[in-house]
Amino acid sequence: MRREIEWAKINAASIDRWVEEGWQWGVPIDCETYTRALSGEWSLLLTPTKPVPKSWFPPLEGVRVLGLASGGGQQMPIFAARGAVCTLLEYSERQIRSDVMVAEREGYPLEVVHADMSRPLPFGDESFDLIFHPVSNCYIEEVIPVWRECHRILRSGGLLMAGLDNGVNFTVSTDERTIIHPLPFNPVKDPALLEVLEQEDSGIQFSHTLEEQVRGQLKAGFALVDLYEDTNGSGFLHEMGIPTFWATLARK
């Protein structure tokens, strides 16, 4: 347990540094994007390139939304512009800072919880109508407990939207042209992988199977409603049309 907490802190510090260096997932939306969202022109990403289908979203006015590891000032402002009541759970202080900055700039309320998503979520049962969870569980070793907690804190009929890494990125070389690592990619069980991650400045990451990612949601009590695949958005795998991510819509 102590080591898990250390990994979370390492990843939070890594993400803080990436944001300072201009990481694309840490650049908050500008005033124009927020204003367009107010007038009905908006989109959201769970994975690198494909917008989440609008058909996945209920009318958002008054909907209680949890952005789970969803900091950076990119998603919560859009939900707020559409009338949702937003809570952000995030462990990177820099990502939190971006969300708070946009909320203060645009004048909407935002509840912020600084917490590690691999720990029990600090919310009561049936606290939310919708959980928005962009690709981030690659930074934790066990994902099934996350699905159980998501099921617990969603109301009956509530929605879980999740972006998921399918593991392909963990198998290939930096130029993405050679398979060099077997799956699962787990630096806890293979400490040599820690050196690989350190060399690539990738924090501490883990691959996860389809069984963990999607079957895990089903075992937690969710019903799978829809899904789609996505690519990295650039690089050799993208050019070859090889999917590296899933997005899922599930209902409690």
C-alpha positions in Angstrom: 0.0 0.0 0.0 2.8 2.4 0.8 4.4 1.8 -2.6 1.1 2.5 -4.4 0.9 5.9 -2.7 4.5 6.7 -3.8 3.6 5.8 -7.4 0.6 8.1 -7.3 2.9 10.9 -6.0 5.5 10.2 -8.7 2.8 10.4 -11.4 1.3 13.6 -10.0 4.8 15.2 -9.9 5.4 14.0 -13.5 2.2 15.4 -14.8 2.8 18.7 -13.0 6.1 18.9 -14.8 4.6 17.9 -18.2 2.0 20.7 -17.8 4.7 23.2 -17.1 6.4 22.1 -20.3 3.2 22.5 -22.4 1.6 19.1 -22.3 -1.4 19.1 -24.6 -3.7 17.6 -21.9 -2.9 20.4 -19.5 -3.7 23.4 -21.6 -7.0 24.9 -20.4 -9.6 26.1 -22.8 -9.7 29.8 -23.8 -12.6 32.2 -23.3 -13.7 31.8 -26.9 -14.1 28.0 -26.5 -16.1 28.5 -23.3 -18.3 31.1 -24.9 -19.0 28.8 -27.9 -20.0 26.1 -25.4 -22.5 28.4 -23.7 -24.2 28.8 -27.1 -24.3 25.1 -27.8 -21.1 24.6 -29.9 -19.0 22.1 -27.9 -17.2 18.7 -27.9 -15.4 16.6 -25.4 -12.6 14.1 -25.6 -12.1 10.8 -23.7 -9.3 9.7 -26.1 -6.8 11.6 -28.2 -8.8 12.5 -31.4 -12.4 11.4 -31.6 -15.0 13.6 -29.9 -17.4 11.7 -27.6 -20.7 11.3 -29.6 -23.3 13.8 -28.5 -25.8 11.0 -28.3 -23.9 9.7 -25.2 -24.9 12.8 -23.2 -28.2 13.4 -21.4 -29.4 17.0 -21.2 -26.7 18.4 -18.9 -28.6 21.2 -17.1 -28.4 20.4 -13.4 -26.7 17.1 -13.9 -24.2 16.2 -11.2 -20.9 15.4 -13.0 -17.7 14.0 -11.5 -14.6 14.6 -13.6 -12.5 11.6 -12.4 -8.8 12.3 -13.0 -10.1 14.9 -15.4 -8.1 18.0 -14.5 -6.5 20.5 -16.9 -9.3 22.9 -17.5 -10.5 21.2 -20.7 -13.6 19.1 -19.7 -15.1 20.5 -16.6 -15.5 24.0 -18.1 -17.5 22.5 -21.0 -19.8 20.6 -18.6 -20.2 23.8 -16.5 -21.1 25.9 -19.6 -23.8 23.3 -20.4 -25.3 23.8 -16.9 -23.9 20.8 -15.1 -23.0 20.8 -11.4 -19.3 19.9 -11.5 -16.9 18.1 -9.1 -13.3 17.5 -10.1 -11.2 14.7 -8.5 -7.6 15.1 -9.5 -4.1 14.3 -7.9 -2.0 16.7 -10.0 -1.9 20.1 -8.3 -1.0 21.7 -11.6 -4.0 20.2 -13.4 -6.2 21.4 -10.5 -4.8 24.8 -10.8 -5.8 25.0 -14.5 -9.4 24.0 -13.7 -9.6 26.5 -10.9 -8.2 29.2 -13.1 -10.9 28.7 -15.8 -13.7 28.5 -13.2 -12.6 31.8 -11.6 -12.2 33.4 -15.0 -15.6 32.3 -16.3 -17.4 32.6 -12.9 -18.9 29.2 -12.4 -18.8 27.0 -9.2 -16.4 24.0 -9.1 -15.9 21.6 -6.3 -12.3 20.3 -6.2 -11.1 17.2 -4.4 -7.4 16.6 -4.4 -7.2 12.8 -4.1 -5.7 9.6 -5.6 -8.3 7.8 -7.7 -6.8 4.4 -6.8 -8.0 4.9 -3.2 -11.6 4.7 -2.1 -13.4 7.7 -3.6 -14.4 10.3 -0.9 -18.0 10.5 -1.9 -21.3 9.1 -0.6 -23.3 6.5 -2.4 -25.3 7.7 -5.4 -23.6 11.2 -5.3 -23.4 11.7 -9.1 -25.4 11.3 -12.3 -22.4 11.1 -14.7 -18.7 10.3 -14.3 -16.3 11.5 -17.0 -13.0 9.6 -16.9 -10.6 10.4 -19.7 -7.6 8.1 -20.3 -5.7 8.0 -17.0 -6.1 4.6 -15.4 -2.8 3.6 -17.2 -1.2 5.3 -14.2 -2.6 2.8 -11.6 -2.0 -0.9 -11.3 -5.5 -2.1 -10.3 -8.5 -0.7 -12.2 -11.3 -3.0 -11.1 -11.6 -1.2 -7.7 -12.1 2.0 -9.6 -15.0 0.6 -11.4 -16.6 -0.7 -8.2 -16.2 2.8 -6.6 -17.7 4.4 -9.7 -20.7 2.1 -9.5 -21.1 2.9 -5.8 -21.1 6.7 -6.2 -23.4 6.8 -9.3 -27.2 6.9 -8.9 -29.3 4.2 -10.5 -29.3 4.9 -14.2 -26.2 7.1 -14.0 -23.6 7.0 -16.7 -19.8 6.2 -16.8 -17.8 7.5 -19.8 -14.3 6.2 -19.8 -11.2 6.5 -22.0 -9.0 3.4 -21.9 -5.6 2.5 -23.2 -5.7 -0.9 -25.0 -2.0 -1.7 -24.3 -0.6 -1.5 -27.8 1.5 1.6 -26.9 3.3 -0.3 -24.2 4.6 -3.0 -26.6 6.4 -0.8 -29.1 9.7 1.1 -29.4 9.8 4.9 -29.2 9.4 5.1 -33.0 6.5 2.7 -32.8 7.9 0.4 -35.5 9.2 -2.5 -33.4 7.5 -4.7 -30.8 9.9 -4.7 -27.8 7.8 -5.4 -24.7 5.5 -8.2 -23.8 2.2 -7.6 -22.1 1.2 -7.0 -19.4 3.5 -4.0 -18.9 3.8 -3.8 -15.2 6.9 -2.1 -13.6 6.0 -3.6 -10.2 6.4 -7.1 -11.4 9.3 -6.3 -13.8 11.4 -3.6 -12.2 13.5 -3.3 -15.4 10.5 -1.5 -16.9 11.0 1.3 -14.3 14.2 2.2 -16.1 12.4 2.3 -19.4 9.7 4.6 -18.1 12.3 6.8 -16.4 14.3 7.2 -19.7 11.1 8.1 -21.5 9.9 10.5 -18.7 6.6 8.6 -18.6 5.8 8.5 -14.9 4.8 5.0 -13.6 2.4 3.3 -16.1 0.7 0.0 -16.4 -1.1 -1.8 -19.3 -4.5 -3.3 -18.7 -6.4 -6.0 -20.5 -9.9 -5.9 -22.2 -11.0 -8.1 -19.3 -9.9 -5.5 -16.7 -11.1 -2.5 -18.6 -14.4 -3.5 -20.0 -15.3 -6.8 -18.4 -14.3 -5.1 -15.1 -17.1 -2.6 -15.6 -19.6 -5.3 -16.3 -18.5 -7.3 -13.2 -18.9 -4.1 -11.1 -22.5 -4.0 -12.2 -22.5 -1.7 -15.2 -24.3 -2.4 -18.5 -22.2 -1.5 -21.5 -24.1 0.8 -23.8 -21.7 1.8 -26.5 -18.0 2.1 -27.4 -15.5 3.2 -30.0 -11.8 3.0 -30.8 -9.3 5.7 -31.4 -5.6 6.2 -32.4 -2.7 8.2 -30.9 -3.5 11.0 -33.3 0.1 11.1 -34.6 3.0 8.7 -35.1 3.5 5.5 -37.0 0.7 3.5 -35.3 -1.7 6.4 -36.2 -0.5 6.4 -39.8 -1.1 2.7 -40.0 -4.6 3.1 -38.6 -3.9 0.9 -35.5 -6.2 1.7 -32.6 -4.5 2.3 -29.3 -7.5 3.4 -27.2 -11.1 2.6 -26.5 -13.9 4.7 -25.1 -16.8 3.2 -23.3 -20.3 4.3 -22.3 -21.8 2.3 -19.4 -24.9 2.7 -17.3 -25.6 1.7 -13.7 
